[in-house]
Amino acid sequence: ETTLMASDGMGSGKASFQGISLALSPASEAEAHRLFNALADGGQVQMPLSATFFSPAFGMVADRFGVAWLVLVAS
C-alpha cells in the first residue's frame, strides 16, 4: 500500500547508493520479517532483525542493488 518513487537524475555510470538509508515501518513483526527477508535475498544483512530497547523488531540490510534499508516496528 506504499508507493516510493525516485529518479536517478539521468546520471551516467554505475549507480552508487551512499550516505542514505530508506526506512520501512511495518505494522507487525511478521510483516517486518517478510519485508526484511525479501530485501536480504541477494543482498547483505548489516544488522539482523531482532528486538532492541526501542523496537520489538529492528534490522538493517542492503538489498541486491546496494540500497540500504532500515526495518523498524514501532514499540
C-alpha positions as CSV (number, residue, x, y, z in Angstrom):
1,E,0.0,0.0,0.0
2,T,3.1,2.3,-0.3
3,T,4.4,3.9,-3.4
4,L,8.0,5.0,-3.4
5,M,9.2,7.0,-6.4
6,A,12.8,8.0,-7.1
7,S,14.8,9.3,-10.0
8,D,18.4,8.8,-10.9
9,G,18.6,12.3,-12.4
10,M,19.7,11.0,-15.7
11,G,23.1,10.1,-14.3
12,S,25.6,8.1,-16.2
13,G,27.9,5.3,-15.0
14,K,27.3,2.8,-12.2
15,A,24.8,3.7,-9.6
16,S,26.1,4.3,-6.1
17,F,23.9,4.4,-3.1
18,Q,26.0,6.0,-0.3
19,G,25.0,8.1,2.7
20,I,21.3,7.3,2.7
21,S,19.0,4.6,4.0
22,L,15.4,4.1,3.3
23,A,13.2,3.1,6.2
24,L,10.2,0.8,6.4
25,S,7.9,0.7,9.4
26,P,5.5,-2.2,9.1
27,A,2.6,-2.7,11.5
28,S,3.6,-6.1,12.7
29,E,6.7,-8.2,13.5
30,A,5.5,-10.8,11.0
31,E,5.4,-8.2,8.2
32,A,8.8,-6.9,9.3
33,H,10.3,-10.4,8.9
34,R,8.7,-10.8,5.5
35,L,10.0,-7.5,4.2
36,F,13.4,-7.9,5.8
37,N,13.9,-11.4,4.3
38,A,12.8,-10.2,0.8
39,L,15.3,-7.3,0.9
40,A,18.0,-9.6,2.2
41,D,17.5,-12.1,-0.7
42,G,20.6,-11.5,-2.8
43,G,21.6,-8.6,-0.5
44,Q,23.7,-8.2,2.6
45,V,22.4,-8.2,6.2
46,Q,24.1,-5.5,8.2
47,M,22.2,-6.0,11.4
48,P,19.9,-9.0,11.8
49,L,16.2,-8.2,12.5
50,S,15.8,-8.6,16.3
51,A,14.3,-7.0,19.4
52,T,16.0,-3.8,20.7
53,F,15.3,-1.5,23.6
54,F,13.3,0.8,21.2
55,S,11.6,-1.8,19.0
56,P,10.3,-5.4,19.0
57,A,11.9,-5.8,15.6
58,F,14.7,-3.7,14.1
59,G,17.2,-4.6,11.4
60,M,19.5,-3.1,8.7
61,V,20.0,-4.6,5.3
62,A,21.4,-3.6,1.9
63,D,19.3,-5.1,-0.9
64,R,20.8,-6.7,-4.1
65,F,21.2,-3.3,-5.7
66,G,23.2,-1.9,-2.7
67,V,20.3,0.3,-1.3
68,A,20.4,0.4,2.5
69,W,17.2,-0.2,4.3
70,L,16.1,0.1,8.0
71,V,13.2,-2.1,9.0
72,L,11.6,-0.9,12.3
73,V,8.4,-1.9,14.1
74,A,7.2,0.8,16.4
75,S,7.1,-0.2,20.0
